[in-house]
Amino acid sequence: LMLRAIRDLTNSYRDQGDYREALNILFEVKDIYETKKDSSFYAIVYAAIGSNYYGLEKYDSAYIFLKKAIMFPKPFNTDNGWIPLMTGRTLEKLNNDSAALYYYQKSIGKLLEQNNLKDLAGAYNSLASFYEKKYQSDSAIIYAKKALKITQQNKFNKEKTEAYLILSKVYEKVNPVIAFKYYKLAISTRDSLYNQEKQRQISSFKFNEELRKNEIKNAEIQFRNRIRTNIFLGSTFTLL
């Protein structure tokens, strides 16, 4: 429950572009788990730190933490398909195309298994954009339309906007009429997304602040109390 609350809070900051505030919370959480020596959530915390460095365009730092998450031993490693997806995006920014392609494909396989449709649409968009930059229009169209199909069935407006924009860029070279159609759809969807995001930000701001103050503090108190209890019990045992 606590981890879910922290995840929702940091995701909210990340989605609003406040990557530094998200990182502040995540580093607090990392320190708590390291103090407790609890490795069960290391992988997802490392990956979340990496994703926020990615948002800050600090791709070297992002890869350091995403690699830690990827390399973590089972069962705490890449069972989450979002981790290889973010790793692929980061490696593409670092111009390591072959590794990026490997992780994109790995993420798609895992996300299909998990039925994680939102991140799956994002993965298809990442592959479509990858191929569009390589002038492989057919592949770009295939993956963008895969993403579009998912978003139209599930109302994922962020991913839908991305798919429309990719298709607009691809068709711009071969059919300006179709390109303009997709561009108009992208603008329309983006406007709808912007309005939804503004409403969500307003309604969640106070909640986020309270969650930050209470959940993180309570988590730290609980962990430190457990540590003190263990030390006390150990000392008592030794004395006896």
NORHU-V605914 format. One line per field, one symbol per residue. phi: phi as a letter, one per 20 degrees, with the letter a starting at -180 (. if undefined). Layout:
BEGIN
phi = ???
END
This chain:
BEGIN
phi = .ffffffffffffffenefffffgfffffgffffffldefdggffgfffffffffemdfffgfgfffgffefffeddefefffffffffffffemdfffffgffffffgfffgelefffffffffffffgfffemdfgfffgffffffffffecmeffffgffffffffffgecbgffgffffffffffffffffffffffffeffgffffffeffffffffffffffffffffffffff
END
